[in-house]
């Protein structure tokens, strides 16, 4: 929906200086910094970007906190869910959309070209304009736990089938792991515990170790291993991250393990937003 009071011009294929001139002329006709930022982002910073940013009251409040001197990290604590990424801009002495668009298109394109950005907040105090833009953290839903576990298992077993280099050590191919429902339930218990405590630790808040948690579930294990992660929104990213880390990768490639469990827990207001646990075991 066009901004109220904006003039819509005919499209022309322009680049470089001519494109920026058209942007500035169009921005002058619009009635808010939002319109200027969206046009700078779409026409100058990333011609392949199709989604406009939309303004939210929550981010306006975050921008207002920036104007009062808070850091971006602190101000984002106002949100009900931590974003995947965020950027802020402080513009001084710019009173019309032409000047705002020119400054944004000239100084902040690297940040604005992120296609994941979705939401914007604006606050103005005197000569200062504060802008904050976020990419929401797009996490899976709890009902997807079985699907996500199978996806991670498939990626793990692909690595085991081919062999994998973990840091400075090369591991030979290993037999595929089987998914264990009991281990996944233990993994969910620990992911939930981390989410509730807002900490990424192998030790539970009750002092338990991974082996303790597996043992008290009734699972008889000769050997237990655990990988954890936080703030990673997808199965592909969490599996790739573990495989890229030498210690986590060593667990994945350990030929002694025969079963795996996996689960995640969401904590939108926590620093990481999502907490993952991957368990490995060799049953007795």
N, C-alpha and C positions, 0 to 999 in steps of 0.2 A: 504494500500500500504506500503510495507516495506521501511525503511529508506535506502537511497542510501549508499552502502558500508557495509550494515549489512549482517552478515552470519545467515542463518536460520538453526537451529538445529532440530533434530527429537524430537517429544514430548515424554516425559516420566512422569509418575505419581510420583512426588516427593513432599516431605513436609519438613518443618523445615529447618535445616542447609543445606541439600542437595539442596533444592529448592532455597535458597538464593545464594548458590555457583553457581548454574546454571544461575540464574539471573545476577550475577556479571560477569560471563564469557561472557554471551550474550551481556551485556551492554558494555563491553570493545570493542566488535567488531562493535559497532554502532557509528554514527558520530554526535550525538547531544544530549544535555540534555533532549530534549523531549522524545527520545526513552528510556532513562534511567528512567524517571519519569513514563512513561506509563507502562513499565515492572514492576517497583516496585509496582505500583498501582494495576495492574492486577494479578500478580503472588504472591505477598507477602501480600499486604494490604487487598485484597478482592477477593477471588477466584471466586465469583459469578459475578464480574463486567465484562461486555462484551464491553462496549464502550470505545474506546481510546480518550484521549484528543486531540484536534487539536489546533495548534498554530495560533493566529491571530495577525495582525499588530497592531490592537487597543490595545490588551493586552500587546504586546511587548512595546508599548509606555507607558502603565501604569507601567510596570516593570521598565522602564527607569526612570520614575518619582520617584519610590521607591528608586532607586539607587542614586537619587539626594537629598534624605532626606525627601521627602514628606511622610505623613501618607497614609496608605492604603485607608482610607475613602476619603481623598482629591484626591488622584491619580485616584480613580474610577470615579471621576467627569468628567474625560476625555471621558468616554464612552457615547454613544448616549442613552443608556438605563441602568438603575441601575440593577445589578444582584440580584437574589434571595439570594445568599450567595457568599462569596469570602474568600479565604485564601491566605496567602503569605508565602514565605520561603526565608530565607537569609542564604546562604551557603558561607563559607569563606575558601579559600585555596584548593579548589577541582578543579583539572584541567582535569580530565578524567571522562568518563561516569561510570566507575566502582566505583569510589569514590562517585560520585553523587548518583548513585543507592543505594549504601550502606547507605549513610546518610539519603536519603529520606525514604527507607524501614525501617530504624531503628527509625526515629524520628517523622515522619509525617503521619503515617498510619491512625491515627484516623481522620485526616482531609481528606486524600485522599480516604478513603473508602466510601465517600458520592456518591451514584450512580447518583445524579443530576449534578455532575461536568461534564462540556463539553469542556471548552476552557482554554487555557494556554498562558501565555506570559513570555518571558525570556529576561533578560538583564544582561550583564556581564561588569564589570568595574574592571580591574586589577585582584585582588585576590577574588573579591566579585561576587557572582552569585545571582541574584534576580529572583524569580519565583512567578508569581501570577496566580491563578486558580479560575475560577468562575463557578457557576451554573446559567444559564440565568433565568430570571423571565418569566415563561410561562403563560402569561395572556390570557383570552378569547378575542375574537374580538368583536367589536361593533355590528356586525350583529347577534351575539348570545344573545343579551339582552333579548328577550322574553323567550328563552330556559332557560337562567340562572335565570331569575325571577321566572319561574315556578319551577325550582329545589329548590331554596331557600324557596319558598312558601310551597312545599311539606315537606321539613325538619321542617319548622316552625309548620305546621299543625300536623305533627307526634308528636312533643313535646306537642302541645296543647291537642291533643287527649288523651295522656297518663297521662298528668300532669307532672310537672317538678320541680326540686329543684333548686332555683336560690340563690346561696350563702347560707345564713342561713335560708331561707324561702322556704317552699314547697307550690307550687301552684297547685290547683285542675285542672282537665281537663276543657278545654274551647272549645267553638264552633270553627270550622275552619274559617280562614280568607279567604276573596275573593280578588283576584288580581284586582287592579284598574289601568286602563290605565292612568287616569289623575294623580293619585298619583305617578305612575312610571315616568311620564314626569316631575313632580316637583322634584322627586328624581334625575333624570338625570341632571336637571338644577343645583342642588346643587353639585352633584358629579363633574360636569364640572367646576363649580366655584372653588371648592377645588383644582382640578387638575391644573387649570390655576394659582391659587395663591400659589400652593405648600404647603398648610396648611390643617391640619385636624381639622376642627372647625364646631360646629353647627351653629354659626353665619356666615351669608354670608358676602362677602366683601362689600356689600351695607348696612350692618348692620341688615339685616333681620333675623328673627327667623324662625324655622320650621313652626310655625303657620302662620306667615306672608306670607311665600311662598305658603302655601296651600291655604290661603284665596285669594291671588291675582290671583291664577289660576282659580278662579270661583267655586272651590269646597267648599260647605258649610259644615263645620265640627264643631261638638260640642267639640271634643277632638282630639288632635294631639300628636303623639310621634315620635321620630326619633332615629335611630341608625346609626352610621357611622363607617367606618373602612378604613384602608389603608395598602397597601403592601401585601395584601392577594390575591393569584392568582386564587383561585377556589371558586365556589359556596359552595362546601362542607366545605371548611376551614373557609370561612367567616361566614356561618351559625353556625358551631360548635363553633367558637370563640365567637360569640354573646351569644350563649346559655351557654357558660362557664363563662361569665361575669355577675355578679349579677344584675347590673343596666340595661344592655342591655337585659338580659333574662327576667327581670320584664316587660319590654315593650312587649316582645314577648308573655308572658303569661297573659297579662292584658285582662281580660274577656270583658272589655268594648269596645275594638277595634273590628271592624268587617271587615275592609278592609286594604290592604297592597299594597304599591308600592315599587319597587326596581329598582335600576340602578347603573351602574358603569361608570367611565370615565378613560381613559388611559392618562398617562403623563410620557412617557418613560424616560425623562431626569430629572424628579423630584425625590426627596428623596424616595418616596414610590412607584412610578410607576403606581399604580392603586388606585382609590378612590371609595368607596362604600357608598351609601345612602339607608337606609331602612326606609320607612315612614309608620306610622300606623294612622288610623283615625276612628272616629265614625261619620258618616254623620248625618246631621240634618234631 
